[in-house]
Amino acid sequence: MRWNEAIKQFRAYLMYERGLSEHSVAAYVRDIEKLAQFVEMDLSGKAPTLVEADDLRQMLVWMGEMGLEKTSRARILSGIRAFYKYLLIENIVNDNPASLLDMPKSSRHIPDVLRYDEIQQMLDAIDLSTNHGTRNRAMLETLYACGLRVTELVTLQLSNFFPEIDLIKVIGKNNKERLIPIGEDAVKHIQLYVEGVRRKQMNIDPKHEDYLFLNRRGKKLTRVYVFLLIKELAEAAGIQKKVSPHTFRHSFATHLIEGGANLKAVQDMLGHESITTTEIYTHLDTAYLRDTILRFHPLNR
């Protein structure tokens, strides 16, 4: 079996049998294409069925030398495991050479978090006198109010916005649906956009008319646009931190947990498969800890 044939069949398996999204399928395929490139360069073009555990160890070393982060190497190894698991299911190979390898251990990264006043500064930096300013305010209010991923934000559908019960329905990773409560401020700004700017927009593409947030051409927004918008607003607000759409998601989760929210409830709202993924947000900054000790420890009273 040649690599291009194996990858083609693996792609079909991910799409039709596992039902993964196009984004997830593309990510898996890229990982296996990296393996195929390595095999071509360093292993004389071995067939997929002849790759051994030692070959994969060499690839992990090579990726490290190329400067790939541990998280990237771990993700690629996970994709390779899935690929050989598929070949095993189809009886194309007799064992999974990736199953014997340990994942590169990654250090737990504590992401940057915006304070509530910093988020307000960014919201205040939006020019509401313009049509796109009204839309951008609604987007950022939604991003922070619901802890959405940027892809979930740009693909949010108008038909999944339920203002009468303060909920939105989100299609997350692997096409999994979840209902998320949305606050009054976000609902208000979405309605201002939908009933004003969006209703007056005459050039809406029929294929995109159910997407909530549209660009000037009447099509759904891109992830890149949201990244650039947030970077621009952070600079306008004078915020020195590295801010991205995901920073709003981090801030949403951190503020909830610091306010006493149940970790399982936050996990459900974020759409995390594992509670351990959500636990990263339980960090508290040193100033908060110091203030808590000084205020509540009996020795300091």
VOKOLDREN-76982 format. One record per residue (C-alpha): residue in one letter; x, y, z. Coordinates in steps of 0.2 Angstrom, whole numbers, plus 5000, padded with zeros to 4 digits. Example, Ala and Ser with C-alpha at 12.3 -4.5 7.8 and 13.67 -1.06 7.14 Angstrom:
! VOKOLDREN-76982
nuti,x,y,z
A,5062,4978,5039 $
S,5068,4995,5036 $
! end
This chain:
! VOKOLDREN-76982
nuti,x,y,z
M,5000,5000,5000 $
R,5007,5017,4995 $
W,5006,5032,5007 $
N,4994,5042,4996 $
E,4982,5028,4995 $
A,4983,5025,5014 $
I,4980,5043,5018 $
K,4965,5044,5006 $
Q,4957,5029,5014 $
F,4961,5036,5031 $
R,4952,5052,5027 $
A,4937,5043,5021 $
Y,4936,5033,5037 $
L,4937,5049,5048 $
M,4924,5058,5038 $
Y,4911,5044,5035 $
E,4914,5032,5049 $
R,4919,5043,5063 $
G,4909,5058,5057 $
L,4923,5071,5061 $
S,4922,5089,5055 $
E,4932,5094,5040 $
H,4944,5104,5051 $
S,4948,5089,5062 $
V,4950,5078,5047 $
A,4962,5090,5039 $
A,4972,5091,5055 $
Y,4974,5072,5055 $
V,4978,5071,5037 $
R,4992,5084,5039 $
D,5000,5074,5053 $
I,5000,5058,5043 $
E,5007,5068,5028 $
K,5021,5074,5040 $
L,5025,5056,5043 $
A,5025,5052,5025 $
Q,5037,5066,5021 $
F,5049,5060,5035 $
V,5048,5042,5029 $
E,5052,5048,5011 $
M,5067,5059,5017 $
D,5075,5048,5031 $
L,5068,5030,5029 $
S,5070,5028,5010 $
G,5051,5029,5007 $
K,5046,5014,5017 $
A,5028,5008,5015 $
P,5016,5013,5029 $
T,5014,4994,5033 $
L,5033,4993,5036 $
V,5035,5007,5048 $
E,5041,5002,5065 $
A,5041,5009,5083 $
D,5060,5014,5081 $
D,5056,5023,5065 $
L,5043,5034,5074 $
R,5055,5037,5088 $
Q,5067,5044,5075 $
M,5053,5055,5069 $
L,5050,5062,5086 $
V,5068,5066,5088 $
W,5068,5074,5071 $
M,5053,5085,5076 $
G,5062,5091,5092 $
E,5077,5095,5082 $
M,5066,5105,5070 $
G,5060,5115,5084 $
L,5042,5109,5086 $
E,5034,5112,5103 $
K,5030,5097,5114 $
T,5012,5100,5112 $
S,5014,5099,5093 $
R,5024,5083,5094 $
A,5011,5075,5105 $
R,4997,5080,5094 $
I,5006,5073,5079 $
L,5009,5057,5088 $
S,4991,5055,5093 $
G,4987,5057,5074 $
I,4999,5043,5070 $
R,4992,5032,5083 $
A,4974,5035,5076 $
F,4981,5031,5058 $
Y,4988,5014,5063 $
K,4973,5010,5074 $
Y,4963,5012,5058 $
L,4975,5001,5048 $
L,4974,4988,5062 $
I,4955,4988,5061 $
E,4956,4985,5042 $
N,4968,4971,5045 $
I,4981,4980,5034 $
V,4994,4979,5048 $
N,4996,4967,5063 $
D,5000,4979,5076 $
N,5001,4998,5080 $
P,5019,5004,5081 $
A,5014,5020,5089 $
S,5006,5012,5103 $
L,5023,5008,5111 $
L,5028,5026,5111 $
D,5026,5038,5126 $
M,5019,5055,5122 $
P,5031,5070,5124 $
K,5027,5077,5141 $
S,5021,5095,5140 $
S,5022,5107,5154 $
R,5005,5114,5160 $
H,5004,5132,5152 $
I,4994,5145,5162 $
P,4987,5156,5148 $
D,4986,5175,5149 $
V,4969,5181,5157 $
L,4961,5198,5155 $
R,4954,5207,5170 $
Y,4936,5212,5169 $
D,4941,5231,5168 $
E,4953,5226,5154 $
I,4939,5218,5144 $
Q,4928,5233,5147 $
Q,4942,5244,5140 $
M,4943,5234,5124 $
L,4924,5235,5123 $
D,4924,5254,5125 $
A,4937,5255,5111 $
I,4925,5249,5098 $
D,4917,5263,5088 $
L,4898,5260,5089 $
S,4894,5274,5077 $
T,4899,5262,5062 $
N,4889,5247,5056 $
H,4904,5235,5059 $
G,4907,5243,5076 $
T,4889,5237,5081 $
R,4893,5220,5075 $
N,4910,5219,5083 $
R,4903,5224,5100 $
A,4890,5210,5099 $
M,4904,5198,5094 $
L,4915,5202,5108 $
E,4901,5202,5121 $
T,4896,5185,5115 $
L,4914,5179,5115 $
Y,4916,5184,5133 $
A,4899,5180,5139 $
C,4899,5162,5133 $
G,4918,5157,5132 $
L,4917,5152,5114 $
R,4931,5146,5103 $
V,4934,5158,5088 $
T,4927,5145,5076 $
E,4912,5143,5086 $
L,4909,5162,5086 $
V,4911,5164,5067 $
T,4900,5149,5063 $
L,4886,5153,5076 $
Q,4869,5153,5068 $
L,4855,5165,5069 $
S,4843,5150,5071 $
N,4853,5145,5086 $
F,4851,5161,5095 $
F,4836,5160,5108 $
P,4835,5177,5116 $
E,4818,5173,5124 $
I,4827,5160,5136 $
D,4844,5168,5136 $
L,4853,5153,5127 $
I,4863,5149,5112 $
K,4866,5133,5104 $
V,4884,5130,5098 $
I,4892,5117,5087 $
G,4909,5113,5094 $
K,4923,5101,5091 $
N,4918,5084,5082 $
N,4901,5092,5078 $
K,4895,5091,5096 $
E,4881,5102,5101 $
R,4880,5111,5118 $
L,4868,5124,5125 $
I,4876,5139,5134 $
P,4867,5153,5144 $
I,4870,5170,5137 $
G,4869,5186,5148 $
E,4858,5201,5146 $
D,4871,5213,5139 $
A,4877,5201,5125 $
V,4858,5197,5121 $
K,4855,5216,5120 $
H,4870,5220,5109 $
I,4866,5205,5097 $
Q,4848,5211,5095 $
L,4854,5229,5092 $
Y,4865,5222,5078 $
V,4852,5209,5071 $
E,4837,5221,5071 $
G,4847,5236,5065 $
V,4863,5234,5054 $
R,4860,5216,5049 $
R,4842,5218,5044 $
K,4846,5233,5033 $
Q,4860,5223,5024 $
M,4855,5220,5006 $
N,4869,5209,5000 $
I,4867,5194,5011 $
D,4874,5178,5002 $
P,4859,5165,5003 $
K,4872,5152,5008 $
H,4877,5162,5023 $
E,4861,5170,5028 $
D,4859,5159,5044 $
Y,4876,5164,5050 $
L,4874,5177,5064 $
F,4889,5188,5061 $
L,4892,5193,5043 $
N,4905,5204,5034 $
R,4902,5218,5022 $
R,4899,5206,5008 $
G,4886,5197,5017 $
K,4896,5181,5021 $
K,4902,5174,5037 $
L,4917,5181,5045 $
T,4934,5172,5045 $
R,4944,5167,5060 $
V,4958,5178,5054 $
Y,4947,5194,5055 $
V,4942,5191,5073 $
F,4961,5188,5078 $
L,4966,5205,5069 $
L,4951,5214,5077 $
I,4955,5209,5095 $
K,4974,5213,5092 $
E,4969,5230,5086 $
L,4957,5233,5100 $
A,4969,5227,5113 $
E,4982,5240,5106 $
A,4969,5254,5106 $
A,4965,5250,5124 $
G,4983,5251,5129 $
I,4984,5232,5135 $
Q,5001,5225,5135 $
K,4997,5207,5136 $
K,4996,5195,5121 $
V,4978,5195,5118 $
S,4969,5183,5106 $
P,4951,5177,5104 $
H,4956,5162,5115 $
T,4961,5175,5129 $
F,4942,5179,5131 $
R,4939,5161,5133 $
H,4952,5159,5146 $
S,4945,5175,5155 $
F,4927,5168,5154 $
A,4932,5152,5163 $
T,4944,5160,5175 $
H,4932,5173,5181 $
L,4918,5160,5183 $
I,4929,5149,5194 $
E,4936,5163,5204 $
G,4918,5168,5207 $
G,4914,5151,5214 $
A,4907,5142,5199 $
N,4906,5123,5199 $
L,4921,5116,5189 $
K,4909,5103,5181 $
A,4897,5117,5175 $
V,4912,5126,5167 $
Q,4918,5111,5159 $
D,4901,5108,5151 $
M,4900,5126,5145 $
L,4917,5126,5137 $
G,4914,5109,5129 $
H,4929,5100,5136 $
E,4929,5081,5135 $
S,4939,5080,5151 $
I,4938,5089,5168 $
T,4957,5089,5168 $
T,4957,5101,5153 $
T,4946,5113,5163 $
E,4957,5112,5179 $
I,4970,5123,5170 $
Y,4958,5138,5174 $
T,4958,5135,5193 $
H,4975,5145,5194 $
L,4974,5161,5204 $
D,4986,5175,5202 $
T,4998,5179,5216 $
A,4990,5196,5220 $
Y,4973,5187,5223 $
L,4981,5174,5234 $
R,4991,5187,5244 $
D,4975,5197,5247 $
T,4965,5182,5252 $
I,4979,5177,5265 $
L,4980,5194,5272 $
R,4961,5196,5274 $
F,4956,5179,5281 $
H,4971,5171,5289 $
P,4968,5172,5308 $
L,4987,5178,5311 $
N,4983,5193,5300 $
R,4967,5198,5309 $
! end
